[in-house]
């Protein structure tokens, strides 16, 4: 995603939020949004998206990545 590579996090969030309105169970988009939230240091929103990825696809590689992401932001 271009916005992430160029550190345009607000634009990335806008794009992901628009996409997720019609595709609310897209685990990859939720994971990316969590990453953007982490980059913006908005850890509660990142945690919510990571948890949703884990809930939707509990036994996937993406779920394992989300679990790792949660561990990194949990204090």
N, C-alpha and C positions, 0 to 999 in steps of 0.2 A: 504494500500500500504506500503510495507516494508520500502521503501526508506524514506518515510515521518516519520515513527515511529523511525527510526534510525538517523534522521536529515541529510540524504544524499540528499540534495536538488538538487544538480547538476545532480545526477543520476536519480532522480525523474523527473526532467525536460526533460532529454534526452529520457526517456521512454515515457513520456506523449507526447512529440513532435513527436516521431516516430508513436505512436498510432494515434494521431490526423491528421497525413498526410492522412491516409486512412479513418478516421472517423471524419471529420471536424465538424460535427453537434452533436457530443456526448457531451451533456451539462454537464454530470457528470465529464468527463475528463477535459473539459474547466474549470469547477469550481475547480477541484483539482489543475490544473495548476495555477489558480489565487491564491489559497492558498499558493502554493509553492512560487510564486512571492512575496506575502506578507511576507512570512518568510525570504525571501532574501532582503526585503525592496525595491523591484522594483515595486513601486506603479503604475506607468503608465501602465506597462504590466498587472498587476493584474486588474486594472480598465478596460482595454480593454477586458480581458477574462470575467470578471463579466458582462460587458455590452452585450457581445455576448450571454451569458447564458440567460440574460433577453430578448434579441431580439428573440432568438430561441424558448424559452418556457416561454412566459410572465406571464402565470397564474399558474405556478407550485410552489411547495414548494422550489425547488432548486432556482427558480427565486427570491423568497423572501429572501433566504439565500444570494444570490448574491447581492441583494439590500442592505441588512444589511452590507455585506462586503464592498460595495462601500461607505456607510455612514461612516464606521470606518476609511477608508483611505483618505477620502475627507477632505481637509483642508480649 
